[in-house]
Every structure is written in structure tokens, then in C-alpha cells.
């Protein structure tokens, strides 16, 4: 069995322009994206890792980082967690037949963790 691979890091920012300037000074180069009716956010792909910065209103939204991992079997992960597995989104395909199987769990501290199953 392969070790999980980090493939997603999501942070929130009170000021996207300031955060963009900060990370671009480090050497990143962002594209802007918007999913469905969601907010416009910044995206940079760093090798196998997608780094996203979403706007944060400072009040209503969770400001904790969101992580994503690529795993061999989402079902095996859920089974190994047993009753402590808190599913936010059950395993399934989000964008049609060619999309990978994904799921979202919540860790013991309330952080969302995206899982993507290796093909």
C-alpha cells in the first residue's frame, strides 16, 4: 500500500490582493477560479499539490486550513477510522464518469479533509 500523498492545501484570506502579492513574492503565480456560484479564489498548482486561497469574511467562515490527500482506497480509510469517521461528503464522483472518487471527512478538531482515490 502507498503512503497518502498531499494533493490539496486551502487557506482563507481577509484580503486576496495582499495574500496574492505575498505569495507571488515567494515565486507563485496564481490563476483565478470560481466553482459554480462560489467565490472567486486564487489557485496555483505546485507539482502534485493544488494550493488555493479563498476569501474570508473574518466572521462566518471557517479560517482553518483544508487539506487533501490522495489515498489507495477511501473505503479502507473510512473503515479503519470506524465510528470516529465523520463524513461530510460520502465517497463518489463529483464531475462525471472520468472524475476520481472523492470524499470529505472531518478530523477530530473539525478540519475538513478531502480524500481522492488513486486510479
C-alpha positions as CSV (number, residue, x, y, z in Angstrom):
1,X,0.0,0.0,0.0
2,X,1.2,3.5,-0.9
3,X,1.5,6.3,1.6
4,X,-1.1,9.1,1.2
5,X,0.2,12.0,-0.9
6,X,-0.7,15.6,0.0
7,X,-2.6,17.0,-3.0
8,X,-4.6,20.0,-1.7
9,X,-4.0,22.9,0.7
10,X,-6.7,25.6,1.0
11,X,-6.3,28.7,3.2
12,X,-8.6,31.7,3.6
13,X,-7.6,35.4,3.4
14,X,-9.2,38.6,4.6
15,X,-7.5,40.4,1.6
16,X,-6.9,38.3,-1.5
17,X,-4.8,41.1,-3.1
18,X,-2.4,41.3,-0.2
19,X,-2.1,37.5,0.1
20,X,-1.6,37.2,-3.7
21,X,1.2,39.8,-3.5
22,X,2.8,37.9,-0.6
23,X,2.8,34.5,-2.3
24,X,3.8,35.9,-5.7
25,X,6.8,37.5,-4.0
26,X,7.8,33.9,-2.9
27,X,7.5,32.9,-6.6
28,X,4.0,31.5,-7.0
29,X,1.8,32.5,-9.9
30,X,-2.0,32.3,-9.5
31,X,-5.0,31.8,-11.7
32,X,-8.4,32.9,-10.6
33,X,-11.2,30.3,-10.4
34,X,-14.8,30.1,-9.5
35,X,-16.8,26.9,-9.0
36,X,-20.5,27.2,-9.8
37,X,-21.8,30.1,-7.7
38,X,-18.9,30.0,-5.2
39,X,-16.5,32.9,-4.6
40,X,-13.6,33.8,-6.9
41,X,-10.4,32.4,-5.4
42,X,-6.7,32.0,-6.3
43,X,-5.2,28.7,-7.5
44,X,-1.6,27.6,-8.0
45,X,-0.6,24.0,-8.9
46,X,2.7,23.1,-7.3
47,X,3.8,19.7,-8.7
48,X,1.1,17.4,-7.4
49,X,-0.3,19.8,-4.9
50,X,-3.1,22.3,-5.6
51,X,-2.8,25.5,-3.4
52,X,-5.9,27.6,-3.1
53,X,-6.6,30.9,-1.4
54,X,-10.3,31.7,-0.7
55,X,-11.7,34.9,0.6
56,X,-12.6,35.0,4.3
57,X,-15.1,37.4,5.7
58,X,-13.5,37.1,9.2
59,X,-16.8,36.1,10.8
60,X,-19.0,33.4,9.3
61,X,-16.5,31.2,7.6
62,X,-14.0,28.7,9.0
63,X,-10.5,30.1,8.7
64,X,-8.6,26.8,9.3
65,X,-6.6,25.3,6.5
66,X,-8.2,22.5,4.5
67,X,-6.0,19.6,3.4
68,X,-6.4,17.0,0.8
69,X,-4.8,13.6,0.4
70,X,-4.6,11.0,-2.4
71,X,-5.1,7.5,-1.0
72,X,-5.3,4.0,-2.4
73,X,-8.8,3.3,-1.0
74,X,-11.2,5.8,0.5
75,X,-13.3,2.9,1.8
76,X,-10.4,1.4,3.6
77,X,-9.6,4.7,5.3
78,X,-13.2,5.1,6.4
79,X,-13.3,1.5,7.7
80,X,-10.1,2.0,9.6
81,X,-11.5,5.1,11.3
82,X,-14.6,3.2,12.3
83,X,-17.2,5.2,14.3
84,X,-14.8,8.1,14.5
85,X,-15.1,8.7,10.8
86,X,-17.3,11.8,10.4
87,X,-18.3,12.0,6.7
88,X,-19.1,15.4,5.3
89,X,-19.5,14.1,1.8
90,X,-19.7,10.4,1.1
91,X,-17.4,8.7,-1.5
92,X,-18.4,9.3,-5.0
93,X,-17.6,11.0,-8.3
94,X,-18.3,14.7,-8.5
95,X,-17.8,15.6,-12.1
96,X,-18.9,12.5,-14.2
97,X,-17.5,9.1,-15.1
98,X,-13.9,10.2,-15.7
99,X,-13.5,12.0,-12.3
100,X,-11.7,10.3,-9.5
101,X,-13.7,9.1,-6.5
102,X,-13.6,11.7,-3.7
103,X,-14.9,12.1,-0.2
104,X,-14.7,14.7,2.6
105,X,-14.2,13.8,6.2
106,X,-13.9,16.0,9.3
107,X,-10.9,15.4,11.6
108,X,-11.3,15.3,15.4
109,X,-10.6,19.1,15.6
110,X,-13.2,19.9,12.9
111,X,-10.9,20.4,10.0
112,X,-12.2,19.3,6.6
113,X,-10.0,16.7,4.9
114,X,-10.6,15.9,1.2
115,X,-9.7,12.4,0.1
116,X,-9.1,11.5,-3.5
117,X,-8.8,7.8,-4.5
118,X,-5.8,6.9,-6.7
119,X,-6.8,5.5,-10.1
